[in-house]
Amino acid sequence: MKYILNESMVGINGIEKISLKEVIEKFSYPENIKIKIEKDPYNIDIELKYKDFTIYYDIYYCVDKQIPEFHTLSFSLKKLYLNDQIYIKIGEEAKKVISKIKENYKSLNYKYEANEYSGSYYFKNLDLTIFFEKYGRKKIVDWIDISLPYEDNPNILDIGKILKLDILKNIFNND
């Protein structure tokens, strides 16, 4: 399956808003699911592992454990199509990837961060982050992350049912 950046420049393959139901309908049930619950502050991190990509879904509670404050969802991809023909992928030189992005989205700016061994390019308008490792003078892409805009006050009651996980049904008091 091709993973294509939406024309709206938000999300991939038609998914523009955080919806695990839509993700499962579009990409099927994941091969593996990992859940991490943090207690202080109370957060739930869910990793949905597919053959070619991983989805990170996080629920954040800031005030109490009863009502989540907001949630986020991001896709970690090996290969992302910018349009039907042009793609970027893990293993490419970062400057080649940046050049492809700039060719397709002329008015975009990015934020660059780096240390001695690695770094990233963050394209805010696309919610796209390109991570790289440094090998001598070359920067090689090792992670492509596209995030959906976070949403406040999420309704998470059906997550256990959508993911077919009884433990989540219990956490969310969902029958």
C-alpha positions in Angstrom: 0.0 0.0 0.0 1.2 3.5 -0.8 1.1 6.1 2.1 0.4 9.4 0.5 0.4 12.8 2.1 -3.1 14.3 1.8 -3.7 17.2 -0.6 -4.8 19.3 2.4 -1.2 18.8 3.7 -2.7 17.2 6.9 -2.4 13.5 7.5 -2.1 10.5 5.0 -4.4 8.4 2.8 -7.5 10.6 3.6 -7.1 10.5 7.4 -7.0 14.1 8.6 -8.5 13.8 12.1 -7.7 11.6 15.0 -9.9 8.5 14.7 -8.7 5.0 15.6 -11.9 3.7 14.0 -11.0 5.3 10.7 -7.4 4.1 11.0 -8.6 0.5 11.5 -11.0 0.7 8.6 -8.4 2.2 6.3 -5.3 0.0 7.3 -6.9 -3.0 9.0 -6.2 -4.4 12.4 -2.5 -3.9 13.5 -0.1 -6.9 13.7 0.9 -5.9 17.2 -0.3 -3.5 19.9 1.7 -2.2 22.8 0.2 -0.2 25.7 2.1 1.9 28.2 0.4 3.6 31.1 2.3 6.3 33.0 1.1 7.4 36.4 2.6 10.8 37.0 1.2 12.6 35.0 -1.4 10.0 34.0 -1.0 9.2 30.3 -1.8 6.3 28.0 0.5 5.5 25.1 -0.6 3.1 22.5 1.6 1.8 19.7 -0.1 0.1 16.7 2.5 -1.8 14.7 1.8 -2.6 11.0 4.1 -4.3 8.5 5.3 -1.0 6.9 4.6 1.6 9.5 3.7 2.3 13.2 1.0 4.5 14.6 1.6 6.2 18.0 -1.6 7.2 19.8 -1.3 9.1 23.1 -3.9 10.2 25.6 -2.9 12.9 28.0 -4.5 13.6 31.4 -3.4 16.8 33.0 -5.8 17.5 35.9 -7.3 14.1 36.9 -7.6 10.5 35.6 -11.3 10.8 34.7 -11.3 13.2 31.8 -8.5 13.3 29.2 -7.2 16.8 28.3 -6.1 16.0 24.8 -4.8 13.2 22.5 -2.3 12.9 19.6 -1.7 10.5 16.8 1.3 10.2 14.5 2.4 7.9 11.8 6.0 6.6 11.6 6.6 5.6 8.0 9.4 3.9 6.0 8.2 5.6 2.8 5.9 8.6 2.3 4.6 9.7 -1.1 4.4 13.4 -1.5 2.2 12.9 -4.5 1.4 9.9 -6.8 5.0 9.6 -8.0 7.5 11.4 -5.8 8.3 9.8 -2.4 10.8 10.1 0.4 12.1 7.1 2.3 14.3 5.9 5.2 17.9 5.5 4.0 17.9 8.5 1.7 20.3 11.4 2.2 18.5 14.1 4.1 19.4 16.8 1.7 17.8 14.8 -1.2 14.6 14.4 0.9 14.5 18.1 1.8 15.0 19.0 -1.8 12.0 16.8 -2.8 9.8 18.3 -0.2 10.8 21.9 -1.2 10.1 21.1 -4.9 6.5 19.9 -4.0 5.7 22.5 -1.4 7.5 25.7 -2.5 6.4 28.0 0.4 7.3 25.8 3.3 9.8 26.6 5.9 11.3 24.2 8.4 13.0 24.1 11.7 16.4 22.4 11.8 17.9 20.8 15.0 21.0 18.8 15.2 23.6 17.5 17.6 26.9 15.6 17.1 25.2 12.4 15.9 21.7 13.1 14.8 19.0 15.7 14.1 15.7 16.6 12.5 13.9 18.8 10.1 10.4 19.9 11.2 7.9 21.2 8.6 5.2 22.8 10.7 2.7 23.3 7.8 2.8 19.5 7.1 3.2 18.3 10.7 6.1 16.3 9.1 9.4 15.6 10.9 12.3 14.0 9.1 14.9 12.5 11.6 18.4 11.6 10.5 21.6 10.1 11.7 25.0 11.6 10.8 27.6 9.4 9.1 30.6 11.5 8.6 29.4 14.4 6.4 26.2 12.6 5.3 22.9 12.8 7.0 20.8 9.7 6.4 17.1 9.7 7.1 16.2 7.1 9.7 12.6 8.1 10.7 9.7 9.8 8.9 7.0 11.0 11.2 3.7 12.7 10.2 1.4 13.9 13.0 -2.3 14.8 13.0 -3.2 18.0 14.8 -3.9 17.2 18.4 -7.4 17.5 19.7 -8.7 18.8 23.0 -11.3 16.9 25.1 -11.3 13.6 23.2 -14.1 11.1 23.4 -12.1 7.9 24.1 -14.9 5.6 25.4 -14.9 3.3 22.4 -11.1 2.8 22.1 -11.1 -0.6 23.9 -13.9 -1.8 21.7 -12.3 -0.5 18.5 -8.9 -2.2 19.3 -10.7 -5.3 20.7 -8.7 -5.0 24.0 -10.6 -5.8 27.2 -7.9 -4.1 29.3 -8.7 -0.8 27.6 -12.4 -1.4 28.0 -11.7 -1.7 31.8 -9.4 1.3 31.9 -12.0 3.5 30.2 -15.0 1.9 32.1 -16.4 0.8 28.8 -18.6 -2.2 28.5 
